[in-house]
Amino acid sequence: MSFDPLQSLLAAIGMLLIGTLVNRKVPFLSRYNIPDPITGGLLFAILASLLFVSVDFSLKFEQPSKPVFLLMFFSGIGLCSDLRLLKRGGKALLIFLLVLLPFIVLQNIVGVSLAKLLDLHPIFGLVAGSITLVGGHGTGAAYADRFTEVNNLQMVMELSMMVATVGLIVGGLIGGPIAQFLINRYKLLSSSEAATESHEFEKPAPPISTVAAVGALAGIFSALIAGQWLANKFSGGAITIPAFLWCMLIGIAIRNLLPLVGVRFDDRAAELIANVSLSLFLVMTMMTLNLVEVALSAGPFLVIILGQVVLAFLYVVFVCFRFMGRDYEAAVTSAAFIGFNMGSTATAMANMQAVTSRHGPAPTSYLIAPLAGAFFIDIMNAFVLTGMLALPFFGG
């Protein structure tokens, strides 16, 4: 059964609402900040897989709007980024990158070590390491072709897609709970929660007006169109900057330059549109996961992924959180760290969204996480993988 673009969008909205309802009704899910689109999309994927197994009934979705929603989200994030309030971002980003690099190395060491214990070729350890967990489906596919041709390894593509898919699911499921664990353990408060506890109440803000919403949409679409144009313009360079990072940078420029000529945006409207866009993108992604294929190709790789989860938890608690300042922002950044080191940048942003929607804003985290996850981490990952693949025992 096939769904056209409009029907696919309606199905995604329906599953997003169902995911929101389930999270509200199940205390465990709400307590540990599981993102609504992860819950709704995963429920749909499970039901679709059961239908496929029991009655050989499959669903196909046309989703041309899915990549647009991702670009809208990052454009909206840029449009909400007042650089006057984010002066700490430069130093925090540098610290975050210094924390990231050793983790990528450790992730591959764990993957290769467990692969050897399971009597697998060490390259499969890299496949279940930063190739797919940091790099995602795209990087996994690129390296899979190389390993098939150069190293004559079989099923690398299928296994790469499986690990990337499982990582995407796990990253969305554990990021929020780990952040909540840190918040509870160290009794952390956001700036808004601290103000509430000290009885420093602000006057309630007026509702978002139609003009504010239309203005935010204009800014988001301007950043989206300009970002796509710049991505295409510079796609042939030595270093390719992804389209969504261009969109965010243009959004930041619009947000911080237009006020100089008297044009201002309502940050709340841009944030609302951005959050809706991210939720729709994620639920669409989760709905189309083929869990049957994942289950059939999993095997010993689930042991390696479990080892990666343990590593990520220990590293976040004892390294990332501490180096990032042991405060509320550090806890939110830790949720993002889990997201794009086990899944994707979109998962990282969803994890942060789930935490901040409950506890309050974290502006520095919202600036450094997409920059690190979209751009710098890919460069570091390529550097680490190039060095490791040059080692003798990774030969054919």
DRENLO-438373 format. One record per atom (N, C-alpha, C): x, z, y; residue in one letter. Coordinates in steps of 0.1 Angstrom, whole numbers, padded with zeros to 4 digits, always signed. Layout:
BEGIN
XZYA;...
This chain:
BEGIN
+0009+0000-0012M;+0000+0000+0000M;+0009+0000+0012M;+0006-0009+0022S;+0014-0010+0034S;+0006-0006+0046S;+0014+0000+0055F;+0008+0005+0068F;+0014-0004+0079F;+0006-0009+0088D;+0011-0017+0100D;+0017-0007+0110D;+0024-0011+0120P;+0030-0002+0130P;+0021+0009+0135P;+0009+0005+0139L;-0001+0015+0145L;-0005+0025+0135L;-0008+0020+0123Q;-0012+0029+0112Q;-0001+0039+0108Q;+0011+0033+0108S;+0023+0041+0105S;+0025+0052+0116S;+0023+0049+0128L;+0024+0059+0139L;+0013+0070+0138L;+0001+0065+0134L;-0010+0075+0133L;-0007+0084+0121L;-0002+0079+0110A;+0002+0087+0098A;+0013+0097+0102A;+0022+0093+0110A;+0033+0102+0114A;+0028+0113+0123A;+0019+0110+0132I;+0012+0120+0141I;+0005+0130+0132I;-0003+0125+0122G;-0011+0134+0114G;-0002+0143+0106G;+0009+0138+0101M;+0018+0147+0093M;+0026+0157+0102M;+0028+0153+0114L;+0034+0162+0124L;+0025+0174+0127L;+0012+0171+0129L;+0002+0181+0131L;+0000+0190+0119L;+0001+0184+0107I;+0000+0192+0094I;+0012+0201+0093I;+0024+0196+0096G;+0036+0204+0096G;+0035+0216+0105G;+0030+0213+0117T;+0028+0224+0127T;+0019+0235+0122T;+0008+0230+0116L;-0002+0240+0110L;+0004+0248+0099L;+0011+0241+0090V;+0017+0248+0078V;+0027+0259+0083V;+0035+0255+0093N;+0045+0264+0098N;+0039+0276+0105N;+0027+0274+0111R;+0020+0286+0117R;+0014+0295+0107R;+0009+0289+0096K;+0002+0296+0085K;+0011+0303+0076K;+0024+0298+0074V;+0033+0304+0065V;+0044+0312+0073V;+0043+0325+0072P;+0052+0333+0081P;+0067+0330+0079P;+0071+0327+0066F;+0085+0325+0064F;+0090+0313+0072F;+0082+0302+0072L;+0086+0290+0079L;+0087+0292+0094L;+0077+0299+0100S;+0078+0302+0114S;+0088+0312+0118S;+0090+0322+0109R;+0100+0332+0112R;+0114+0327+0113R;+0117+0317+0105Y;+0131+0311+0104Y;+0132+0297+0110Y;+0123+0294+0119N;+0124+0283+0128N;+0126+0269+0121N;+0119+0267+0110I;+0119+0254+0103I;+0112+0244+0112I;+0118+0233+0116P;+0112+0223+0125P;+0099+0218+0119P;+0089+0217+0128D;+0076+0211+0123D;+0077+0197+0117D;+0084+0188+0123P;+0085+0175+0117P;+0092+0175+0103P;+0101+0184+0101I;+0108+0185+0088I;+0097+0190+0078I;+0089+0200+0081T;+0079+0205+0072T;+0069+0194+0069T;+0063+0187+0079G;+0053+0177+0077G;+0058+0165+0069G;+0070+0160+0074G;+0076+0148+0067G;+0080+0151+0053G;+0085+0163+0050L;+0089+0166+0037L;+0077+0167+0027L;+0067+0174+0032L;+0054+0175+0025L;+0049+0161+0021L;+0049+0152+0030F;+0044+0138+0028F;+0053+0131+0017F;+0067+0133+0019A;+0076+0127+0009A;+0074+0132-0005A;+0071+0145-0006I;+0069+0151-0019I;+0056+0145-0026I;+0045+0145-0017L;+0032+0139-0023L;+0034+0124-0026L;+0041+0117-0018A;+0043+0102-0021A;+0051+0101-0034A;+0061+0109-0036S;+0069+0108-0048S;+0061+0112-0060S;+0052+0122-0059L;+0043+0125-0070L;+0034+0114-0074L;+0028+0107-0064L;+0020+0096-0066L;+0027+0085-0073L;+0039+0082-0069F;+0047+0072-0074F;+0050+0074-0089F;+0053+0087-0092V;+0057+0090-0106V;+0044+0090-0115V;+0033+0095-0110S;+0021+0097-0118S;+0013+0084-0120S;+0011+0077-0110V;+0003+0065-0111V;+0009+0052-0106V;+0023+0053-0104D;+0030+0041-0099D;+0025+0035-0086D;+0021+0044-0077F;+0015+0040-0064F;+0025+0043-0053F;+0029+0033-0045S;+0039+0034-0035S;+0033+0031-0021S;+0039+0037-0011L;+0035+0034+0003L;+0046+0028+0011L;+0043+0019+0019K;+0053+0012+0028K;+0049+0013+0042K;+0058+0017+0051F;+0055+0018+0065F;+0063+0008+0073F;+0057+0003+0083E;+0064-0005+0093E;+0065+0004+0105E;+0078+0007+0109Q;+0081+0016+0119Q;+0090+0011+0130Q;+0086+0000+0137P;+0095-0005+0147P;+0097+0004+0159P;+0088+0014+0161S;+0089+0023+0172S;+0098+0035+0169S;+0103+0036+0157K;+0111+0048+0153K;+0124+0049+0161K;+0132+0038+0161P;+0144+0039+0169P;+0142+0041+0184P;+0130+0036+0189V;+0127+0037+0203V;+0124+0052+0206V;+0118+0059+0197F;+0115+0074+0200F;+0128+0081+0201F;+0138+0078+0192L;+0151+0085+0193L;+0158+0082+0207L;+0157+0070+0211L;+0163+0067+0224L;+0156+0074+0236L;+0142+0075+0234M;+0134+0082+0244M;+0138+0096+0245M;+0141+0102+0233F;+0145+0116+0233F;+0157+0119+0241F;+0168+0111+0238F;+0181+0113+0244F;+0180+0109+0259F;+0172+0100+0262S;+0170+0097+0277S;+0163+0109+0284S;+0154+0115+0277G;+0147+0127+0283G;+0156+0138+0284G;+0165+0140+0274I;+0175+0151+0275I;+0184+0149+0287I;+0188+0137+0289G;+0196+0134+0301G;+0189+0137+0314G;+0176+0133+0314L;+0168+0135+0326L;+0165+0150+0329L;+0167+0158+0319C;+0165+0173+0321C;+0178+0180+0324C;+0189+0173+0324S;+0203+0179+0326S;+0207+0180+0340S;+0204+0191+0346D;+0209+0193+0360D;+0223+0199+0359D;+0233+0190+0363L;+0247+0194+0362L;+0251+0206+0370L;+0243+0210+0380R;+0246+0222+0387R;+0244+0234+0379R;+0235+0233+0369L;+0232+0245+0360L;+0241+0244+0347L;+0249+0234+0346L;+0256+0232+0334L;+0272+0232+0336L;+0276+0239+0345K;+0290+0239+0349K;+0299+0244+0337K;+0293+0252+0329R;+0301+0258+0317R;+0302+0248+0306R;+0295+0236+0307G;+0295+0227+0296G;+0309+0221+0292G;+0317+0219+0302G;+0330+0213+0299G;+0339+0221+0291G;+0340+0234+0294K;+0348+0243+0286K;+0342+0246+0273K;+0329+0247+0272A;+0322+0250+0260A;+0323+0238+0250A;+0323+0225+0256L;+0324+0213+0248L;+0338+0213+0242L;+0348+0216+0249L;+0362+0216+0244L;+0364+0226+0233L;+0359+0238+0235I;+0359+0248+0224I;+0352+0244+0212I;+0340+0238+0214F;+0332+0233+0203F;+0340+0222+0195F;+0346+0213+0201L;+0354+0203+0195L;+0366+0209+0187L;+0372+0219+0192L;+0383+0225+0185L;+0378+0233+0173L;+0366+0237+0173V;+0360+0244+0162V;+0356+0233+0151V;+0352+0222+0156L;+0347+0211+0147L;+0358+0205+0138L;+0369+0202+0144L;+0379+0195+0136L;+0384+0202+0123L;+0387+0215+0123P;+0391+0221+0111P;+0380+0221+0101P;+0367+0222+0105F;+0356+0222+0096F;+0355+0209+0088F;+0357+0197+0095I;+0356+0184+0088I;+0367+0184+0077I;+0379+0189+0080V;+0389+0189+0070V;+0385+0198+0058V;+0380+0210+0061L;+0376+0219+0051L;+0364+0213+0043L;+0355+0206+0049Q;+0344+0200+0042Q;+0349+0190+0031Q;+0359+0183+0035N;+0365+0173+0025N;+0373+0180+0014N;+0380+0191+0018I;+0387+0198+0008I;+0378+0204-0002I;+0367+0210+0002V;+0357+0216-0007V;+0351+0205-0016V;+0348+0193-0010G;+0342+0183-0017G;+0351+0177-0028G;+0364+0175-0024V;+0374+0170-0034V;+0377+0180-0045V;+0378+0193-0041S;+0381+0203-0051S;+0370+0204-0061S;+0357+0204-0057L;+0346+0205-0066L;+0345+0193-0075L;+0348+0181-0069A;+0347+0169-0076A;+0357+0169-0088A;+0369+0174-0085K;+0379+0175-0096K;+0375+0185-0107K;+0369+0196-0102L;+0364+0206-0112L;+0353+0200-0121L;+0345+0191-0115L;+0334+0184-0123L;+0339+0172-0130L;+0352+0169-0130D;+0358+0158-0136D;+0353+0144-0130D;+0352+0144-0117L;+0348+0132-0110L;+0360+0127-0102L;+0360+0114-0099H;+0371+0108-0091H;+0371+0116-0078H;+0383+0119-0072P;+0384+0126-0060P;+0377+0119-0048P;+0376+0106-0049I;+0369+0099-0038I;+0354+0103-0037I;+0348+0107-0048F;+0334+0112-0048F;+0333+0125-0040F;+0344+0132-0040G;+0344+0145-0032G;+0343+0141-0017G;+0350+0130-0013L;+0348+0126+0001L;+0334+0121+0004L;+0329+0114-0006V;+0315+0109-0005V;+0305+0121-0003V;+0308+0132-0010A;+0299+0144-0008A;+0305+0153+0002A;+0314+0148+0011G;+0320+0155+0022G;+0316+0149+0035G;+0326+0147+0044S;+0323+0143+0057S;+0318+0128+0058S;+0321+0120+0048I;+0317+0106+0049I;+0302+0105+0051I;+0294+0113+0043T;+0280+0112+0044T;+0274+0124+0051T;+0279+0136+0050L;+0273+0148+0056L;+0275+0148+0071L;+0287+0143+0076V;+0290+0142+0090V;+0286+0128+0095V;+0290+0118+0087G;+0288+0104+0091G;+0274+0099+0089G;+0267+0104+0079G;+0253+0100+0077G;+0252+0087+0069G;+0240+0081+0068H;+0238+0070+0060H;+0246+0058+0063H;+0248+0055+0076G;+0256+0044+0081G;+0270+0044+0076G;+0277+0056+0079T;+0291+0057+0075T;+0292+0057+0060T;+0282+0063+0053G;+0283+0063+0039G;+0282+0049+0033G;+0273+0041+0039A;+0272+0027+0034A;+0285+0019+0036A;+0291+0021+0048A;+0304+0014+0051A;+0315+0017+0041A;+0317+0030+0039Y;+0327+0034+0029Y;+0324+0031+0015Y;+0311+0031+0012A;+0307+0027-0002A;+0311+0013-0006A;+0310+0004+0003D;+0314-0010+0001D;+0329-0010-0002D;+0336-0003+0006R;+0351-0003+0004R;+0355+0003-0009R;+0349+0014-0013F;+0353+0021-0025F;+0349+0012-0038F;+0338+0005-0036T;+0334-0004-0047T;+0344-0015-0049T;+0348-0021-0038E;+0357-0033-0039E;+0372-0029-0042E;+0377-0019-0035V;+0391-0015-0036V;+0394-0006-0048V;+0385+0004-0050N;+0387+0014-0060N;+0380+0011-0073N;+0371+0001-0073N;+0363-0003-0085N;+0355+0009-0090N;+0349+0016-0081L;+0340+0027-0085L;+0325+0023-0085L;+0318+0027-0094Q;+0304+0022-0096Q;+0294+0033-0090Q;+0283+0028-0086M;+0272+0037-0081M;+0275+0044-0068M;+0286+0039-0061V;+0290+0047-0049V;+0279+0046-0038V;+0273+0034-0037M;+0263+0032-0026M;+0251+0041-0029M;+0246+0041-0041E;+0234+0049-0044E;+0237+0064-0042E;+0249+0068-0047L;+0253+0082-0045L;+0255+0086-0031L;+0261+0077-0023S;+0263+0080-0008S;+0249+0082-0001S;+0240+0073-0005M;+0226+0074+0002M;+0219+0087-0003M;+0222+0091-0016M;+0215+0103-0021M;+0221+0115-0013M;+0234+0116-0012V;+0240+0128-0006V;+0236+0129+0009V;+0236+0117+0016A;+0232+0117+0030A;+0218+0121+0031A;+0209+0117+0022T;+0195+0121+0023T;+0193+0136+0020T;+0200+0141+0010V;+0199+0156+0007V;+0205+0164+0019V;+0216+0159+0024G;+0221+0166+0036G;+0212+0166+0047G;+0205+0155+0050L;+0195+0155+0061L;+0184+0165+0059L;+0179+0167+0046I;+0169+0177+0043I;+0174+0191+0045I;+0186+0193+0039V;+0192+0207+0039V;+0195+0211+0053V;+0201+0201+0061G;+0205+0204+0075G;+0193+0209+0083G;+0181+0203+0080G;+0169+0206+0088G;+0163+0219+0083G;+0166+0223+0071L;+0160+0235+0065L;+0168+0248+0068L;+0181+0247+0069I;+0189+0259+0070I;+0194+0262+0084I;+0194+0252+0093G;+0199+0254+0106G;+0191+0265+0114G;+0178+0264+0114G;+0170+0274+0121G;+0171+0288+0115G;+0171+0290+0102P;+0172+0303+0096P;+0186+0310+0099P;+0196+0302+0099I;+0210+0307+0102I;+0210+0312+0116I;+0205+0304+0125A;+0204+0308+0139A;+0196+0321+0141A;+0185+0322+0134Q;+0176+0334+0135Q;+0184+0346+0129Q;+0191+0344+0118F;+0200+0355+0113F;+0209+0360+0123F;+0216+0351+0130L;+0225+0355+0141L;+0218+0362+0152L;+0207+0357+0156I;+0199+0363+0167I;+0194+0377+0163I;+0190+0379+0151N;+0185+0392+0146N;+0196+0402+0145N;+0207+0397+0139R;+0218+0406+0135R;+0225+0412+0148R;+0226+0403+0158Y;+0233+0407+0170Y;+0224+0410+0182Y;+0211+0410+0179K;+0200+0414+0189K;+0202+0405+0201K;+0203+0392+0200L;+0205+0383+0211L;+0193+0380+0218L;+0194+0378+0231L;+0182+0374+0239L;+0186+0362+0248L;+0176+0353+0250S;+0178+0342+0259S;+0176+0348+0273S;+0179+0340+0283S;+0177+0344+0297S;+0163+0347+0300S;+0153+0340+0294S;+0139+0342+0297S;+0134+0355+0290S;+0140+0357+0277E;+0136+0369+0270E;+0142+0382+0277E;+0154+0380+0282A;+0160+0392+0290A;+0152+0395+0302A;+0147+0385+0309A;+0139+0387+0321A;+0126+0394+0317A;+0120+0390+0306T;+0108+0397+0302T;+0110+0411+0299T;+0121+0414+0292E;+0124+0428+0288E;+0126+0437+0300E;+0132+0431+0311S;+0135+0439+0323S;+0124+0438+0333S;+0112+0432+0328H;+0100+0431+0336H;+0102+0422+0349H;+0112+0413+0348E;+0114+0404+0359E;+0106+0391+0357E;+0093+0392+0360F;+0084+0381+0357F;+0084+0371+0369F;+0084+0358+0366E;+0083+0348+0376E;+0068+0344+0377E;+0065+0339+0389K;+0052+0333+0391K;+0049+0322+0382K;+0037+0322+0375P;+0035+0311+0365P;+0036+0297+0372P;+0042+0288+0365A;+0044+0274+0371A;+0031+0267+0370A;+0028+0258+0380P;+0016+0250+0380P;+0016+0240+0368P;+0005+0236+0363P;+0004+0226+0352P;+0011+0213+0356P;+0016+0206+0345I;+0023+0193+0347I;+0012+0183+0352I;+0015+0177+0363S;+0005+0167+0369S;+0007+0153+0363S;-0003+0145+0365T;-0002+0131+0360T;+0010+0124+0367T;+0011+0126+0380V;+0022+0119+0387V;+0036+0123+0382V;+0037+0136+0378A;+0050+0141+0373A;+0053+0135+0359A;+0042+0134+0351A;+0044+0128+0338A;+0047+0113+0339A;+0041+0106+0348V;+0044+0091+0350V;+0058+0090+0355V;+0062+0099+0364G;+0075+0098+0370G;+0086+0100+0359G;+0083+0110+0350A;+0093+0113+0339A;+0093+0101+0330A;+0082+0095+0327L;+0082+0083+0318L;+0090+0072+0325L;+0088+0070+0338A;+0096+0059+0345A;+0111+0062+0343A;+0115+0074+0345G;+0129+0078+0344G;+0134+0076+0330G;+0126+0080+0320I;+0131+0079+0306I;+0132+0064+0302I;+0122+0056+0306F;+0123+0042+0302F;+0134+0034+0310F;+0137+0039+0322S;+0148+0033+0329S;+0161+0036+0322S;+0163+0048+0318A;+0175+0052+0311A;+0176+0045+0297A;+0164+0043+0291L;+0164+0037+0278L;+0168+0022+0279L;+0162+0015+0288I;+0165+0001+0290I;+0180-0001+0294I;+0184+0007+0304A;+0198+0005+0309A;+0208+0009+0298A;+0204+0020+0290G;+0213+0024+0279G;+0215+0013+0268G;+0203+0007+0265Q;+0204-0004+0255Q;+0212-0015+0260Q;+0211-0019+0272W;+0218-0030+0278W;+0233-0027+0278W;+0237-0015+0282L;+0251-0011+0282L;+0257-0011+0268L;+0249-0006+0258A;+0253-0005+0244A;+0256-0020+0239A;+0248-0029+0242N;+0250-0043+0238N;+0262-0049+0245N;+0263-0046+0258K;+0273-0051+0266K;+0287-0048+0261K;+0289-0035+0257F;+0302-0030+0253F;+0303-0028+0238F;+0295-0035+0230S;+0295-0033+0216S;+0307-0038+0209S;+0314-0048+0215G;+0326-0053+0209G;+0339-0046+0212G;+0338-0035+0219G;+0350-0028+0223G;+0357-0021+0211G;+0369-0016+0214A;+0377-0008+0204A;+0369+0004+0199A;+0363+0011+0209I;+0354+0022+0205I;+0340+0019+0209I;+0331+0020+0200T;+0317+0017+0202T;+0309+0030+0206T;+0304+0030+0217I;+0295+0042+0221I;+0281+0039+0217I;+0275+0047+0209P;+0261+0045+0204P;+0251+0044+0216P;+0240+0036+0213A;+0230+0034+0223A;+0224+0047+0228A;+0222+0057+0219F;+0215+0069+0224F;+0224+0077+0233F;+0237+0076+0231L;+0246+0083+0241L;+0246+0077+0254L;+0246+0063+0255W;+0244+0056+0267W;+0231+0060+0274W;+0220+0061+0267C;+0207+0065+0273C;+0208+0079+0279C;+0215+0088+0272M;+0216+0102+0277M;+0224+0102+0290M;+0235+0095+0290L;+0244+0094+0301L;+0237+0088+0313L;+0229+0078+0311I;+0221+0072+0322I;+0211+0081+0327I;+0204+0088+0318G;+0195+0099+0322G;+0201+0109+0330G;+0213+0114+0327I;+0220+0124+0335I;+0223+0119+0349I;+0227+0106+0349A;+0230+0100+0362A;+0217+0099+0371A;+0206+0095+0365I;+0194+0094+0372I;+0189+0108+0377I;+0190+0118+0369R;+0186+0132+0372R;+0194+0138+0383R;+0207+0134+0384N;+0216+0141+0394N;+0219+0133+0406N;+0216+0120+0406L;+0219+0111+0418L;+0206+0109+0426L;+0195+0107+0420L;+0183+0104+0428L;+0179+0116+0437L;+0181+0128+0434P;+0177+0139+0443P;+0185+0138+0457P;+0197+0131+0456L;+0204+0129+0468L;+0197+0120+0479L;+0188+0112+0474V;+0180+0103+0483V;+0165+0108+0483V;+0163+0120+0479G;+0150+0126+0480G;+0140+0124+0468G;+0145+0118+0457V;+0136+0116+0446V;+0139+0127+0435V;+0129+0134+0431R;+0130+0145+0422R;+0120+0143+0410R;+0125+0148+0398F;+0117+0148+0386F;+0112+0162+0382F;+0101+0162+0376D;+0097+0175+0370D;+0103+0176+0356D;+0113+0185+0355D;+0120+0187+0342D;+0111+0190+0330D;+0100+0197+0333R;+0091+0201+0322R;+0084+0189+0316R;+0081+0179+0325A;+0074+0167+0320A;+0084+0159+0311A;+0097+0158+0316A;+0107+0150+0308A;+0110+0157+0295A;+0110+0171+0295E;+0113+0178+0283E;+0101+0177+0273E;+0089+0177+0278L;+0077+0175+0269L;+0078+0161+0262L;+0080+0151+0270I;+0081+0137+0264I;+0092+0136+0254I;+0103+0142+0258A;+0115+0141+0249A;+0112+0149+0236A;+0106+0160+0236N;+0103+0168+0224N;+0093+0160+0215N;+0083+0154+0221V;+0073+0147+0213V;+0080+0135+0207V;+0089+0128+0214S;+0096+0117+0208S;+0105+0120+0197S;+0112+0132+0198L;+0121+0136+0187L;+0113+0140+0175L;+0102+0147+0177S;+0093+0151+0166S;+0088+0139+0158S;+0084+0128+0165L;+0079+0116+0159L;+0090+0109+0151L;+0102+0108+0157F;+0113+0102+0150F;+0116+0109+0137F;+0117+0122+0138L;+0121+0129+0126L;+0110+0129+0115L;+0097+0130+0119V;+0087+0130+0108V;+0086+0116+0102V;+0089+0105+0110M;+0089+0092+0104M;+0101+0091+0094M;+0112+0096+0098T;+0124+0096+0089T;+0121+0103+0076T;+0116+0115+0077M;+0114+0123+0065M;+0103+0117+0056M;+0093+0111+0062M;+0082+0105+0054M;+0086+0094+0045M;+0097+0087+0049T;+0101+0075+0042T;+0112+0078+0032T;+0116+0091+0030L;+0126+0094+0020L;+0120+0092+0006L;+0128+0086-0003N;+0124+0084-0016N;+0130+0095-0025N;+0122+0106-0027L;+0128+0117-0034L;+0130+0115-0049L;+0123+0105-0054V;+0125+0101-0068V;+0139+0096-0070V;+0143+0087-0062E;+0157+0081-0063E;+0167+0092-0061E;+0164+0101-0051V;+0173+0112-0049V;+0175+0121-0061V;+0164+0124-0067A;+0164+0133-0079A;+0172+0126-0091A;+0169+0113-0093L;+0175+0106-0104L;+0191+0104-0102L;+0195+0104-0090S;+0210+0102-0088S;+0217+0114-0084S;+0211+0125-0084A;+0217+0138-0079A;+0228+0143-0088A;+0224+0148-0100G;+0234+0152-0110G;+0244+0163-0105G;+0256+0161-0108P;+0266+0171-0104P;+0268+0172-0089P;+0264+0162-0082F;+0266+0162-0067F;+0258+0173-0061F;+0248+0178-0067L;+0240+0190-0061L;+0249+0202-0061L;+0258+0203-0071V;+0268+0214-0071V;+0277+0213-0059V;+0282+0201-0056I;+0291+0199-0045I;+0283+0202-0032I;+0271+0198-0031I;+0263+0200-0019I;+0260+0215-0017I;+0258+0222-0028L;+0256+0237-0027L;+0269+0243-0022L;+0280+0239-0026G;+0293+0244-0021G;+0295+0241-0006G;+0290+0229-0002Q;+0291+0226+0012Q;+0282+0235+0021Q;+0270+0238+0015V;+0261+0247+0022V;+0267+0261+0024V;+0274+0266+0014V;+0280+0279+0014V;+0292+0278+0025V;+0299+0268+0025L;+0310+0266+0035L;+0304+0266+0049L;+0294+0258+0051A;+0288+0257+0064A;+0283+0270+0069A;+0277+0278+0061F;+0271+0291+0065F;+0283+0300+0069F;+0293+0301+0060L;+0304+0310+0063L;+0312+0306+0076L;+0313+0293+0077Y;+0321+0288+0089Y;+0313+0291+0102Y;+0300+0288+0101V;+0292+0291+0113V;+0292+0305+0117V;+0290+0314+0107V;+0289+0329+0110V;+0302+0334+0115V;+0313+0331+0109F;+0326+0337+0111F;+0335+0329+0120F;+0332+0317+0123V;+0341+0309+0132V;+0333+0303+0144V;+0324+0294+0141C;+0317+0288+0152C;+0310+0297+0162C;+0302+0306+0156F;+0294+0316+0165F;+0304+0325+0173F;+0314+0329+0167R;+0324+0338+0174R;+0331+0331+0185R;+0336+0319+0182F;+0344+0311+0192F;+0335+0306+0203F;+0322+0304+0201M;+0314+0299+0211M;+0308+0310+0220M;+0312+0323+0217G;+0309+0334+0226G;+0300+0345+0221G;+0295+0344+0208R;+0287+0355+0202R;+0275+0358+0210R;+0269+0349+0218D;+0257+0351+0225D;+0246+0342+0220D;+0235+0342+0228Y;+0223+0334+0224Y;+0226+0319+0223Y;+0233+0315+0234E;+0237+0301+0234E;+0246+0297+0222E;+0254+0306+0217A;+0263+0304+0206A;+0254+0303+0193A;+0244+0311+0192A;+0235+0310+0181A;+0227+0297+0180A;+0223+0292+0192V;+0216+0279+0192V;+0226+0268+0189V;+0238+0268+0194T;+0248+0258+0191T;+0251+0259+0176T;+0251+0270+0170S;+0254+0271+0156S;+0243+0264+0148S;+0230+0264+0152A;+0220+0257+0146A;+0222+0242+0147A;+0227+0237+0158A;+0231+0223+0160A;+0243+0220+0151A;+0253+0228+0150F;+0264+0226+0142F;+0260+0223+0128F;+0251+0231+0122I;+0246+0229+0109I;+0239+0215+0108I;+0231+0212+0118G;+0223+0200+0118G;+0231+0188+0117G;+0241+0186+0125F;+0249+0173+0124F;+0261+0174+0115F;+0264+0185+0110N;+0275+0185+0099N;+0269+0185+0085N;+0255+0186+0084M;+0249+0185+0071M;+0238+0173+0072M;+0235+0168+0083G;+0225+0158+0084G;+0227+0147+0095G;+0223+0150+0107S;+0225+0140+0117S;+0223+0147+0131S;+0226+0139+0142T;+0225+0145+0155T;+0210+0148+0158T;+0201+0139+0153A;+0187+0142+0155A;+0183+0155+0148A;+0188+0158+0136T;+0185+0170+0130T;+0190+0182+0138T;+0202+0180+0143A;+0208+0191+0151A;+0199+0194+0163A;+0194+0184+0170M;+0186+0186+0181M;+0172+0192+0177M;+0167+0189+0166A;+0155+0195+0161A;+0157+0209+0158A;+0168+0213+0152N;+0171+0227+0149N;+0171+0235+0162N;+0178+0229+0172M;+0178+0236+0185M;+0165+0237+0191M;+0157+0227+0190Q;+0143+0227+0196Q;+0135+0238+0189Q;+0136+0239+0176A;+0129+0249+0169A;+0132+0263+0174A;+0145+0266+0176V;+0150+0279+0180V;+0146+0282+0195V;+0148+0272+0204T;+0145+0274+0218T;+0130+0275+0221T;+0122+0268+0213S;+0108+0269+0215S;+0102+0283+0213S;+0110+0290+0205R;+0105+0304+0202R;+0112+0314+0211R;+0125+0312+0214H;+0132+0322+0221H;+0136+0319+0235H;+0135+0307+0239G;+0139+0303+0253G;+0150+0293+0254G;+0152+0287+0266P;+0161+0276+0268P;+0176+0280+0265P;+0183+0269+0262A;+0198+0270+0260A;+0204+0258+0266A;+0205+0257+0279P;+0210+0245+0286P;+0224+0240+0282P;+0233+0249+0280T;+0247+0245+0277T;+0247+0238+0263T;+0240+0244+0253S;+0239+0239+0240S;+0233+0225+0240S;+0223+0223+0248Y;+0216+0210+0248Y;+0225+0199+0254Y;+0235+0203+0262L;+0245+0193+0267L;+0256+0190+0258L;+0262+0200+0252I;+0274+0198+0244I;+0271+0193+0230I;+0259+0197+0224A;+0257+0192+0210A;+0255+0177+0209A;+0247+0171+0217P;+0245+0156+0215P;+0258+0149+0219P;+0266+0154+0229L;+0279+0147+0232L;+0288+0148+0220L;+0289+0160+0214A;+0298+0162+0203A;+0294+0154+0191A;+0281+0155+0188G;+0275+0149+0176G;+0274+0134+0176G;+0272+0129+0188A;+0270+0114+0189A;+0283+0106+0191A;+0294+0113+0196F;+0305+0105+0200F;+0318+0111+0194F;+0322+0123+0198F;+0335+0128+0195F;+0336+0131+0180F;+0326+0136+0173I;+0327+0139+0159I;+0329+0127+0151I;+0324+0115+0154D;+0326+0103+0147D;+0341+0099+0148D;+0347+0101+0159I;+0361+0098+0161I;+0370+0107+0153I;+0367+0120+0153M;+0374+0130+0145M;+0372+0127+0130M;+0360+0124+0126N;+0358+0121+0112N;+0366+0109+0107N;+0366+0099+0115A;+0374+0087+0111A;+0389+0090+0110A;+0393+0098+0119F;+0408+0102+0119F;+0411+0110+0107F;+0402+0120+0104V;+0405+0128+0092V;+0404+0120+0079V;+0394+0112+0078L;+0392+0104+0066L;+0404+0094+0064L;+0408+0088+0075T;+0420+0079+0074T;+0432+0086+0068T;+0434+0098+0073G;+0446+0106+0068G;+0444+0110+0054G;+0433+0114+0050M;+0431+0119+0036M;+0431+0107+0026M;+0425+0096+0030L;+0426+0084+0021L;+0440+0078+0019L;+0449+0082+0028A;+0462+0077+0027A;+0470+0085+0016A;+0465+0096+0012L;+0471+0105+0002L;+0472+0098-0012L;+0483+0100-0020P;+0484+0092-0032P;+0473+0094-0042P;+0467+0106-0044F;+0458+0108-0054F;+0444+0102-0051F;+0442+0096-0040F;+0430+0089-0037F;+0430+0074-0041F;+0441+0070-0048G;+0443+0056-0052G;+0433+0052-0063G;+0432+0039-0066G;+0423+0035-0076G;+0425+0040-0090G;
